[in-house]
Amino acid sequence: MLTINQFGHISILLFFSAVSAVSQPGWIWQNPRPQGNSIRGMSFTGNKTCVAVGDAGTIIRTANEGSSWENVSTEPTQNLLGIAFARSGIGIAVGDSGTILKSEDAGVSWSVQASGAKFSIRGISLADTDRALAVGDSGLILSTTDKGGVWHTCNSGVSKSLHAVVMTGTDRAVAVGDSGTILLSTDAGNSWGKQESGTSFPLYSLYFVNKDTGYAGGGVFIPDGAQGIILRTTDGGINWSGSSFFGCIPFGISFISDDTGVAVGGAESFSGPVQSIYRTTNGGLTWLYQTGYGTNFLYAITSFQTGTGFAAGEDGIILKTTDAGSSWTTRFNPSVSTLRSVYFTDTLRGTAVGDYGTMLRTTDGGSNWTGLDVGTYDFLNSVCFAGPDIGALVGGDFYYDSASILRTTDSGESWIKQHSGIDTQLNGVCLADPFMGIAVGYGGVILRTTNGGQEWTRQTSGTSAALYAVIMTDSSYGTAVGSSGTVIHTTDGGLSWKSRTVNASENLYSISSTDRYNSTIAGENGSIFRTTDGGSTWARQSSGTSVSLYGAFFIDSAVGTVVGDYGTILRTTDGGLSWKGQRSNTRNRLTSAFFNDDRVGTVVGSAGTILRTTTGGLITSARYQSYEHYVPIRHSITQNYPNPFNPTTRITFNLVKATFITLKIYDVIGRELVTLVSGYKLPGEYEVEWNAAEFTSGVYFCRLAADGFMGTEKMLLLK
């Protein structure tokens, strides 16, 4: 999906086709466990069983009160934002792009339901087995009376985004959202009336203790904190009164009794994010701050079952209480440090390094990763080994002008800091053999060692650009890449360097070479460059993405992988002539990749992310040999929604193949008014928002032109 916001920024979500009977995952989580995506919603399905949903289609489940959690395989990759279960075990999960999933077996398996909506669905409530209400962006309210099989759009009367809904009785329901919006329905959601909230803060959470008493929470971020509010009603949502408390936005609220409840959330401070838990024992009259359990925001909290409950949030953190929120234990507390580089000396032994001196090591192919204190708090940006024993890693601190070089001779069990002779952060290192190696950094810095990293001498690079990565194909030939399209090359083991001409202005972050002739560079804005003549010429390749790519790794001249922002993983089997996206199961930034062969590989990234594949990243199933992107059968444009509209509407179009397209707005006499999209696009489904605030009421036409196809939709703007 492509969305253009008011600032002209573009974001893309690729939709995937449904594939059944998945038997072999492409990429699996190794750190953190069970996964590292943010959790947005949680719900008990019954005694001891709880299901949580989150970013990138995440669904995890426990059947033993949280002692262990398992990932549940689903096909949609959209963010899942809310979940609810009925006592019968029927559950519904909702998320971005109108996503609705349904389970009839307490969350073990899920099927996609047609919602008819294009907006994000953020909240869901089940009154009983058959009936449910869902709310979302632009005032969206959906209802079902047949267990989620068919969904109908209800008239909310508002255009504000709605974040939560609760069905409090047979016919009554309450929904809350942006700008202090509170809606009340007394006819099972068919019609809604706006209630006075007394606040303009967005409201994110909603909980009813009974049909009369309920709580709504929200707030805004302010410098060095947040201003949060919790509103209370005792007449079923007609009247609300509130109490402000400073320090957190309550994204989730739950009560165990009329008096005792918990609110969870977070705030931003000058020193960083702050996790917050508040508790009341007097029906919300006062809320007391509980001790925090980290810096990860909490976005969701379950109802309580005999005092037991869960809270979850950023980067997959899960907390558990068995005493109604008086105290909490951490079930999963992920590392928040970004991992910058990974290297395996064989299929079992690997090392990953990252921010704040982070090092993780495995000796069993990543089944288990353990931390190692290497005696520094610097950023560790790159690690490389020459054989099983000798390795080097480099880093530093850009803000404090420090450089770090560490060396190991015992397979990474211990590391000794080496003298660098510089005060500039180093970004990349490569050991050509156990003796000779090159390190690069900011300001065109190049260091060289000929004794396995014991001593390093500075070389003349001929550039002042930041150098981000270096590769040595042998003890003589090597290439370094950096900012603003910088590429420099050596043929004498790093003693001298010459600039190479690459038609690029982007920052180049990574390079992979399989021999003296074949190399691939990955960088900013989806840029990929390839040489087959030792760097004399470089050809730009089409990556099919505009996100920045930070890591590249090739097994041979044909098979390679690049990784980048928003969980992007691209793979080629023809030397980069074509690249195919793979499902990573995360939206986290991916920074580095390493493959032992064409099937076994590891990727690392932000929030301590470590992913592993034994299939070359392909998902195999009983029906299909590989998991492919959703590709429509023909170009098409669909009716804008909403229509009539004021002042914004969304237009969806489908492309059957990669092609140059234009999407333009015309008035009734054929004058071109706005160009929404003009450029080369990959196959898939896209969505564009048009803000017509500057135009008068009337009829307009939206026309898609793509590869000989011409499609037009009539739109009505009513102000």
Buried (B, 14 or more C-beta within 10 A) or exposed (E): BBBBEEEEEEEBBBBBEEBEEBEEBBBBBBBBBBBBBBBBBBBBBBEBBBBBBBBBBBBBBBBEBBEEBEBBBBBBBBBBBBBBBBEBBBBBBBBBBBBBBBBBEBBBBBBEBEBEBBBBBBBBBBBEEBBBBBBBBBBBBBBBBEBBEEBEBBEBEBBBBBBBBBBBBEEBBBBBBBBBBBBBBBEBBEBBEEBEBBBEBBBBBBBBBEBBBBBBBBBEEEEEBBBBBBBBBBEBBBBBEBBEBEBBBBBBBBBBEEEBBBBBBBBBBEEEBBBBBBBBBEBBEEBEEBEBBBBBBBBBBBBBBEEBBBBBBBBBBBBBBBEBBEEBEEBBBBBBBBBBBBBBBEEEBBBBBBBBBBBBBBBEBBEEBEEBEBEBEBBBBBBBBBEEBBBBBBBBBBEEEBBBBBBBBEBBEEBEEBEBEBEBBBBBBBBBBBBBBBBBBBEBBBBBBBEBBEEBEEBEBEBEBBBBBBBBBEBBBBBBBBBEBBBBBBBEBBEBBEEBEBEBEBBBBBBBBBBBBBBBBBBBBBBBBBBBEBBEBBEBBBBBBBBBBBBBBBBEBBBBBBBBBBBBBBBBBEBBEEBBBBBBBBBBBBBBBBBBEBBBBBBBBBBBBBBBBBBBBBBBBEEBEBBBBBBBEEBBBBEBBBBEBBBBBBBBBBBBEBBEBBBBBBBEEEEEBBEBBEEEBBBBBBBBBBEBEEBEEEEBBBBBBBEEBEBEBEBBBEE
